[in-house]
């Protein structure tokens, strides 16, 4: 029992800076640089299988931006062999809440809420057999990110999930085609703010 209590207070001590009420800057550094760059590594779980993924996102004032994601199958016999998706994302909550002083004052919670993203784009797949880009379609998804440092810069746990729609997404276990495939991508991202002012 004493050990469990000790572990609890140790975890509480580690999480206290993240959950502490913010004083002053309720943007948590988000306006210190106009451009936010966020490379990430993770894994995609989809109806056609699981595979590692690399991602790069760039956002303006943490509100809107673009992304590109690469998935590699490493010849596992899954179709598609590899896939690239790209598109735009919109985060509508940050400025709407901040300008109306609706921040809760706790960095981790506020950054998590404001990370809610609407994503729309396209994907380009490499079928087996076939060549890269032979299959393509639309992608629509949602995203959330949890900060580990309680600031706009640093490590974030990420989750993006939605659907890919095409009449050329082949089923993994047969010759028929599927018109849609669901997916979820979990990852670890590093957020870096860049001042692009002349």
N, C-alpha and C positions, 0 to 999 in steps of 0.2 A: 504494500500500500504506500509506504514511504517513497519507494522508487517511482511509482506512478505519479505521485504528487510532485516529485522532483522533476520528472520529465515534463509534466504539464506546465510548471512554472518556467522551465527552460524554454519551451516552445512559446509561451506567452511573452517572454523577454525578447525572443527573436522577432516575433510578429508585432510587438508594440510600436516600433518606428513606422511600420507600414499602416497600422490602423489608427495612429495618433491623429488627432484633429489638426488640420493644416492651419498655419498662421501666416497670413499675408497672401502668398502666391497660390491661389486656388487653381491655376492652370498647371501647376506642378512642373513648370519648365517648358510647357508646350509652345509658348510664344517666344522662346529664346532663339529659335531658329525657324525660318520659314519653311524649310524643307526637312522632312523626316524620311530617313532611309532605313529600311528594315530587312536585312537578309535573314533567312531562316532555314533550318534543316528539320526534317520530320518524316512522317510516314502517312501515306494515303490508304485508307480502307475503302474499297469500292465494291460494287456488285460483281466486277470482273476480277477481283483479287486485291491483295495488299502489296505495296511496294514503297521503297524509300522515295523521298521528294526533297527537292531544293526549291527555294522561293526567294524572290526579291520584290519588295514593295517600296514605293515612293509616294509620299503624301504632302500636300500643301497645307500647312497650319493644322495638321492632324484632322483635316476635314474631308479631303477628297484626293484621290490619286489613282495610280495604276499599279498593276501587279503582273508578274509572270511566274509560272510554276512549272517545274520539270519533274516528271515521274519516270523512273527507269525500272524495267522489268527484269533485266539481267538474264534474258533468255530462259525464263522459267516456263515457257510454253504457254503463257497467258496471252490473250489477245485483248487489247493492243500490247505490242512489245514495249513501247514507250509513248509518252504523251506530254505535250506542252499546252498549257492553257494561259491565256492572257486576257486582260480586261481592265475595267475601271471599278473603283469602289467609292462609296459615299458614306460618310459618317455624320449623320444628321444631328446627333445629340449634344456634342461638345459645345459649340458656340451657342446653340439654343438655350442650353442650361446655364452656361457661364454668363452670358449677357443678361439673363434674368435672375442671376444670383441664386440659382437652384442647386449649387454644388452642396454636397453633404458635408464637405470638410474633411473627409477621410480619403487619403490619396489612393489607396488600393481600390476602394469601392468606386470612387468617382472615375478613375481611369478605366476600370473594368466596364462600367456602364457606358461611358463615352466611346468605348472601342467598338460598340455595335455597328456593324457595317453591312450595307447592301452592295452586292457584287454582281456585275453582269459582264460577260465576255464571250470568248470563243475558245475552242480547243482544236488541236491538230494531232492526230494519232498516227502511229506507225503499226499497221496491221501485220499479222503473221499468217501467210506471207504477204509481202507488199512493200511499199516504200513510204517514207515519212511524209505525212501530210495527205496521204491518199484518203483518209477519213477525217472529217471535220464536222463541227456542229456548234451549237450554242451552249453556254454554261451560265447558270444562275445560282447564286449561293448567298449565305449569310456568314458573318464572321464575328468572333469575340476574342479578346486578348486579356490575359491576367498579368499585371506587372509584378515582378518579384522584388523590385527595389523601391516601389512606392513613388516612382518618378517617371516622367515621360521618356527619359533615356535609361537604357539598361536592358536587362533580360526580361522577356515576356513569354509566358506559355500561350500558345495560340491554338485556335480551333476554327476551321472553316468547313462548312458543309452545304451541300445542295444537290443539284442534278445537272447532268449533261444530256442534251437532247439531239439526236441525229437518227437518220434512217440507215446509218452505216456503222453503228457500234455493234460489232460481232459478239455473239454470246461466247463465253469462255469454254463451254462444253458441247458445242454443236455448230452446224453450218448456218443456222438461222440468224437473222439480224434482230437486234433489240433497238427500240426507238428511244430508250432512255436508260441512264445508269446513275444511281445514287452514289455519293462519295462523302467522306469526311476526312479532312487532313488535320492531323495533330502535329505541332511542332514547337521548337524553341527558337525565338527570334531575338535579335539584338537591335534595339532602336537607337539611332544616332541622329541628332539634330544638327543641321548644317545651315549656317547663315549665308544666304545667297545674295544679300544686298550688295550693290556695287560700291 
